[in-house]
Amino acid sequence: MQCCKTVRAAEPSDLDEVFRIEVESFDKPYPRWYLDLLYGLSGGEYFLVSESADGRITGYIVGIPLSDNACHIASIAVVKECRRRKVGTVLLQSLMELCSSNGYSSFVLEVDTCNYSAQSLYISNMFRPIMFMPNYYSWGRHALMMALIGGQPCCFQPSTKGVQSVT
């Protein structure tokens, strides 16, 4: 199966299929009504789906504009049979290109500390961890907040080089 022939803006009629992907992908999926809320918060424009050659929805991503130049990536998921086939990369890059064309240059997201494949996807797209969030998903299930600021890898590596004390 060709898992990602096109990426397009989602339509309200796509949300039942998106919910199926959500349930398949997460231990504690968003309720169906929450996807309607995300659709509204995204303005519909920043809620994207990938389609296979036969028109089947194979993944989705949602971006929520936060400010003049920042976008929160609220969720991304891909059907099991299409994982590790670059669908997540195409969705992430499509959303980032769309957001960038509309003036959003910074991105933030949360990812489960145990979801190494998702962390790898984000790191390969220049996101960097900026904060550890204990018990974010539930008791004992932690998250990393990751960010890409102004199209550059976020934050800095601590260094003592050139640091001067102010007295």
Contacts in CASP RR format, 6 or more apart in sequence:
PFRMAT RR
TARGET T0000
AUTHOR 0000-0000-0000
METHOD contacts of the structure
MODEL  1
MQCCKTVRAAEPSDLDEVFRIEVESFDKPYPRWYLDLLYGLSGGEYFLVS
ESADGRITGYIVGIPLSDNACHIASIAVVKECRRRKVGTVLLQSLMELCS
SNGYSSFVLEVDTCNYSAQSLYISNMFRPIMFMPNYYSWGRHALMMALIG
GQPCCFQPSTKGVQSVT
1 52 0 8 1.000
1 53 0 8 1.000
1 54 0 8 1.000
1 81 0 8 1.000
1 82 0 8 1.000
2 52 0 8 1.000
2 53 0 8 1.000
3 50 0 8 1.000
3 52 0 8 1.000
3 58 0 8 1.000
3 78 0 8 1.000
3 79 0 8 1.000
3 81 0 8 1.000
3 82 0 8 1.000
3 85 0 8 1.000
3 86 0 8 1.000
3 87 0 8 1.000
4 50 0 8 1.000
4 51 0 8 1.000
4 52 0 8 1.000
4 58 0 8 1.000
4 82 0 8 1.000
4 85 0 8 1.000
4 86 0 8 1.000
4 87 0 8 1.000
4 90 0 8 1.000
4 91 0 8 1.000
5 51 0 8 1.000
5 52 0 8 1.000
5 53 0 8 1.000
5 55 0 8 1.000
6 50 0 8 1.000
6 51 0 8 1.000
7 48 0 8 1.000
7 49 0 8 1.000
7 50 0 8 1.000
7 51 0 8 1.000
7 90 0 8 1.000
7 91 0 8 1.000
7 94 0 8 1.000
8 48 0 8 1.000
8 49 0 8 1.000
8 51 0 8 1.000
9 44 0 8 1.000
9 45 0 8 1.000
9 47 0 8 1.000
9 48 0 8 1.000
9 49 0 8 1.000
10 18 0 8 1.000
10 39 0 8 1.000
10 44 0 8 1.000
10 47 0 8 1.000
10 48 0 8 1.000
10 49 0 8 1.000
10 60 0 8 1.000
12 36 0 8 1.000
12 39 0 8 1.000
14 49 0 8 1.000
14 57 0 8 1.000
14 60 0 8 1.000
15 32 0 8 1.000
15 35 0 8 1.000
15 36 0 8 1.000
15 39 0 8 1.000
16 32 0 8 1.000
17 49 0 8 1.000
17 57 0 8 1.000
18 35 0 8 1.000
18 49 0 8 1.000
18 57 0 8 1.000
18 59 0 8 1.000
18 60 0 8 1.000
19 29 0 8 1.000
19 30 0 8 1.000
19 32 0 8 1.000
19 35 0 8 1.000
21 57 0 8 1.000
21 59 0 8 1.000
21 60 0 8 1.000
21 77 0 8 1.000
21 78 0 8 1.000
21 79 0 8 1.000
22 29 0 8 1.000
22 30 0 8 1.000
22 35 0 8 1.000
22 75 0 8 1.000
22 77 0 8 1.000
23 29 0 8 1.000
24 77 0 8 1.000
24 79 0 8 1.000
24 80 0 8 1.000
25 77 0 8 1.000
25 78 0 8 1.000
25 80 0 8 1.000
26 77 0 8 1.000
28 137 0 8 1.000
28 138 0 8 1.000
30 38 0 8 1.000
30 75 0 8 1.000
38 47 0 8 1.000
38 62 0 8 1.000
38 64 0 8 1.000
38 74 0 8 1.000
38 75 0 8 1.000
39 47 0 8 1.000
39 62 0 8 1.000
40 47 0 8 1.000
41 64 0 8 1.000
41 74 0 8 1.000
42 62 0 8 1.000
42 63 0 8 1.000
42 64 0 8 1.000
42 65 0 8 1.000
42 74 0 8 1.000
45 98 0 8 1.000
46 62 0 8 1.000
46 63 0 8 1.000
46 64 0 8 1.000
46 65 0 8 1.000
46 71 0 8 1.000
46 95 0 8 1.000
46 98 0 8 1.000
46 99 0 8 1.000
47 60 0 8 1.000
47 61 0 8 1.000
47 62 0 8 1.000
47 63 0 8 1.000
48 60 0 8 1.000
48 61 0 8 1.000
48 62 0 8 1.000
48 91 0 8 1.000
48 94 0 8 1.000
48 95 0 8 1.000
48 98 0 8 1.000
49 57 0 8 1.000
49 59 0 8 1.000
49 60 0 8 1.000
50 57 0 8 1.000
50 58 0 8 1.000
50 59 0 8 1.000
50 60 0 8 1.000
50 78 0 8 1.000
50 82 0 8 1.000
50 87 0 8 1.000
50 88 0 8 1.000
50 90 0 8 1.000
50 91 0 8 1.000
51 57 0 8 1.000
51 58 0 8 1.000
52 58 0 8 1.000
52 82 0 8 1.000
58 78 0 8 1.000
58 79 0 8 1.000
58 82 0 8 1.000
58 87 0 8 1.000
59 76 0 8 1.000
59 77 0 8 1.000
59 78 0 8 1.000
59 79 0 8 1.000
59 82 0 8 1.000
59 87 0 8 1.000
59 88 0 8 1.000
59 91 0 8 1.000
60 75 0 8 1.000
60 76 0 8 1.000
60 77 0 8 1.000
60 91 0 8 1.000
61 73 0 8 1.000
61 75 0 8 1.000
61 76 0 8 1.000
61 88 0 8 1.000
61 91 0 8 1.000
61 92 0 8 1.000
61 94 0 8 1.000
61 95 0 8 1.000
62 73 0 8 1.000
62 74 0 8 1.000
62 75 0 8 1.000
62 76 0 8 1.000
63 71 0 8 1.000
63 72 0 8 1.000
63 73 0 8 1.000
63 74 0 8 1.000
63 95 0 8 1.000
63 99 0 8 1.000
64 71 0 8 1.000
64 72 0 8 1.000
64 74 0 8 1.000
65 71 0 8 1.000
65 72 0 8 1.000
65 99 0 8 1.000
65 104 0 8 1.000
66 72 0 8 1.000
66 108 0 8 1.000
69 103 0 8 1.000
69 104 0 8 1.000
69 105 0 8 1.000
69 106 0 8 1.000
69 150 0 8 1.000
70 104 0 8 1.000
70 106 0 8 1.000
70 107 0 8 1.000
70 108 0 8 1.000
71 95 0 8 1.000
71 99 0 8 1.000
71 104 0 8 1.000
71 106 0 8 1.000
71 107 0 8 1.000
71 108 0 8 1.000
72 107 0 8 1.000
72 108 0 8 1.000
72 109 0 8 1.000
73 92 0 8 1.000
73 95 0 8 1.000
73 107 0 8 1.000
73 108 0 8 1.000
73 109 0 8 1.000
74 109 0 8 1.000
76 88 0 8 1.000
76 91 0 8 1.000
76 92 0 8 1.000
76 118 0 8 1.000
78 87 0 8 1.000
78 88 0 8 1.000
78 91 0 8 1.000
83 117 0 8 1.000
84 117 0 8 1.000
88 121 0 8 1.000
89 121 0 8 1.000
89 124 0 8 1.000
89 125 0 8 1.000
92 121 0 8 1.000
92 122 0 8 1.000
92 125 0 8 1.000
93 125 0 8 1.000
96 107 0 8 1.000
96 125 0 8 1.000
96 148 0 8 1.000
99 107 0 8 1.000
100 151 0 8 1.000
105 149 0 8 1.000
105 150 0 8 1.000
105 151 0 8 1.000
106 147 0 8 1.000
106 148 0 8 1.000
106 149 0 8 1.000
106 150 0 8 1.000
106 151 0 8 1.000
107 127 0 8 1.000
107 147 0 8 1.000
107 148 0 8 1.000
108 130 0 8 1.000
108 145 0 8 1.000
108 146 0 8 1.000
108 147 0 8 1.000
109 122 0 8 1.000
109 127 0 8 1.000
109 145 0 8 1.000
109 146 0 8 1.000
109 147 0 8 1.000
110 133 0 8 1.000
110 136 0 8 1.000
110 143 0 8 1.000
110 144 0 8 1.000
110 145 0 8 1.000
110 146 0 8 1.000
111 118 0 8 1.000
111 119 0 8 1.000
111 122 0 8 1.000
111 143 0 8 1.000
111 144 0 8 1.000
111 146 0 8 1.000
112 118 0 8 1.000
112 137 0 8 1.000
112 141 0 8 1.000
112 142 0 8 1.000
112 143 0 8 1.000
113 132 0 8 1.000
113 141 0 8 1.000
113 142 0 8 1.000
113 143 0 8 1.000
113 144 0 8 1.000
114 141 0 8 1.000
119 144 0 8 1.000
119 146 0 8 1.000
122 146 0 8 1.000
123 146 0 8 1.000
125 148 0 8 1.000
126 148 0 8 1.000
126 151 0 8 1.000
126 152 0 8 1.000
126 153 0 8 1.000
127 146 0 8 1.000
127 147 0 8 1.000
127 148 0 8 1.000
127 153 0 8 1.000
127 154 0 8 1.000
128 146 0 8 1.000
128 147 0 8 1.000
128 148 0 8 1.000
128 153 0 8 1.000
128 154 0 8 1.000
128 155 0 8 1.000
129 144 0 8 1.000
129 145 0 8 1.000
129 146 0 8 1.000
130 145 0 8 1.000
130 146 0 8 1.000
130 147 0 8 1.000
130 154 0 8 1.000
130 155 0 8 1.000
131 144 0 8 1.000
131 145 0 8 1.000
132 142 0 8 1.000
132 143 0 8 1.000
132 144 0 8 1.000
132 145 0 8 1.000
133 142 0 8 1.000
133 143 0 8 1.000
133 144 0 8 1.000
133 145 0 8 1.000
134 140 0 8 1.000
134 142 0 8 1.000
135 141 0 8 1.000
135 142 0 8 1.000
136 142 0 8 1.000
136 143 0 8 1.000
137 143 0 8 1.000
146 154 0 8 1.000
147 154 0 8 1.000
147 155 0 8 1.000
148 154 0 8 1.000
149 155 0 8 1.000
END
